[in-house]
Amino acid sequence: MKQISAFTLLELLIGMILSSIVIGFCYTGYSIIHKQYLNYNNIKRENTNAIQLNSILNTDFVNAGYVMYDGDKLILNSENKDQLQYEFKENYILRSTSGLIDSFMFSPVNISPEYLKESTRLPLAIINEFSFDVVILGELEHFHFIKEYSAETMIRLQMENSSN
């Protein structure tokens, strides 16, 4: 009689149990790494948005002819009469210009405009410093912007204001 080599039922059962344990470890490791990747992606996205907001608002602030603040709106006027506007809402910041709207999903708090006080003839709404805080990754981050006005701009604003 010829003997056939094969696995017993017990050996197959032990093999299946060991392979399911290995597969369980692999799946657990994969899920941990996947969660870390998603967390890293969220951190990266929020940091990138904060850096982008800071960069764009700083560029707009510096390049504006003059800056005004009215209620929850930061209005940046340029020399060629284009108007750029930032609206600070409870859960987001909107940047709008010429029909284009960008949104930044941050909750601004402690909004503080510093009004230009060099001349009483200038409208009170014109500001030279602006700051606010937002919560980024659970921490309060401070944004601060400064506008330096040229003598030419100051004289032009005084002349426009006195003619009105």
C-alpha positions in Angstrom: 0.0 0.0 0.0 1.3 3.4 -1.0 1.3 6.1 1.7 0.1 9.7 0.8 1.7 12.6 2.6 -0.8 15.2 3.7 -1.6 17.5 6.6 -3.9 16.5 9.3 -7.0 18.5 10.2 -5.3 19.7 13.4 -2.2 20.9 11.5 -4.4 22.9 9.1 -6.4 24.4 12.0 -3.1 25.5 13.8 -1.9 27.0 10.5 -5.1 29.0 10.0 -5.0 30.3 13.6 -1.3 31.4 13.2 -2.0 33.1 9.8 -5.1 34.9 11.2 -2.9 36.2 14.1 -0.3 37.5 11.7 -3.0 39.1 9.5 -4.5 40.8 12.6 -1.1 42.3 13.5 -0.6 43.5 10.0 -4.1 45.1 9.9 -3.5 46.8 13.3 -0.2 48.2 12.1 -1.7 49.4 8.9 -4.6 51.1 10.7 -2.2 52.9 13.2 0.0 54.1 10.3 -3.0 55.2 8.3 -4.4 57.2 11.3 -1.0 58.9 11.8 -0.9 59.7 8.1 -4.3 61.3 8.2 -3.4 63.3 11.3 -0.1 64.5 9.7 -2.1 65.5 6.6 -4.6 67.6 8.7 -1.7 69.3 10.5 0.1 70.0 7.2 -3.1 71.4 5.6 -3.9 73.6 8.6 -0.3 74.9 8.8 -0.2 75.6 5.0 -3.5 77.5 5.2 -2.2 79.6 8.1 1.0 80.4 6.3 -0.9 81.2 3.2 -3.3 83.5 5.1 -0.4 85.3 6.7 1.5 85.7 3.5 -1.5 86.9 1.4 -2.8 89.3 4.0 0.7 90.7 4.7 1.2 91.3 0.9 -2.2 92.9 0.5 -1.7 95.1 3.6 1.7 96.3 2.5 0.7 96.9 -1.1 -2.5 98.8 -0.3 -2.7 102.5 -0.8 -4.5 102.8 2.5 -6.4 100.5 4.8 -9.7 101.0 6.6 -11.6 98.9 9.1 -15.3 99.0 9.4 -17.1 96.6 11.8 -15.9 93.1 10.8 -14.5 94.2 7.4 -10.9 95.1 6.5 -10.9 97.2 3.4 -7.7 97.7 1.4 -7.8 100.3 -1.3 -5.0 100.5 -3.9 -3.8 103.4 -5.9 -5.8 102.3 -9.0 -9.0 102.3 -7.0 -9.3 98.5 -6.8 -10.8 97.5 -3.5 -9.9 94.3 -1.7 -11.9 93.2 1.3 -11.4 90.8 4.2 -14.5 89.8 6.2 -13.8 88.4 9.6 -16.8 86.1 10.5 -17.2 83.8 13.5 -15.8 80.6 11.8 -14.0 81.8 8.7 -12.3 84.7 7.0 -13.4 85.7 3.5 -11.1 87.6 1.0 -12.9 89.1 -1.9 -11.8 91.1 -4.8 -13.2 91.7 -8.3 -15.8 88.9 -8.0 -13.3 86.4 -6.7 -13.7 85.0 -3.2 -11.2 83.0 -1.1 -12.1 81.5 2.2 -9.9 80.6 5.1 -11.5 78.3 7.7 -10.1 79.9 10.8 -12.1 81.5 13.7 -10.7 84.9 14.2 -10.8 86.4 17.8 -9.3 89.4 19.5 -9.5 91.6 16.3 -7.6 94.8 17.0 -7.2 97.6 14.5 -4.9 100.5 15.4 -6.2 103.7 13.9 -4.0 106.3 12.3 -3.8 109.2 14.7 -1.2 111.5 13.1 -3.9 113.9 11.8 -7.4 114.6 13.0 -8.4 115.5 9.4 -8.0 111.9 8.3 -11.1 109.6 8.5 -11.0 107.6 11.7 -11.5 104.4 9.8 -7.9 104.5 8.3 -5.6 102.1 10.2 -1.9 101.5 10.2 -1.8 98.3 12.3 -4.1 95.3 12.4 -3.9 92.2 14.5 -6.1 89.2 15.4 -5.7 85.7 16.8 -6.8 82.3 15.4 -6.8 78.8 16.9 -4.4 76.6 14.9 -4.0 73.0 16.1 -5.4 73.8 19.5 -3.1 76.8 20.1 -3.8 80.5 19.8 -1.7 82.1 17.1 -1.2 85.8 16.7 -1.3 87.6 13.4 0.0 91.2 13.2 0.3 93.5 10.2 1.7 97.0 9.9 1.1 99.5 7.1 3.6 102.3 6.6 2.1 105.3 4.8 4.3 107.5 2.6 4.2 111.3 3.0 2.6 111.5 -0.5 -0.2 109.2 0.6 -0.8 111.1 3.8 -1.0 114.5 1.9 -3.3 113.0 -0.7 -5.6 111.6 1.9 -5.7 114.9 3.8 -6.5 116.8 0.5 -9.3 114.3 -0.3 -10.7 114.6 3.1 -10.6 118.4 3.2 -12.2 118.6 -0.2 -15.1 116.4 1.1 
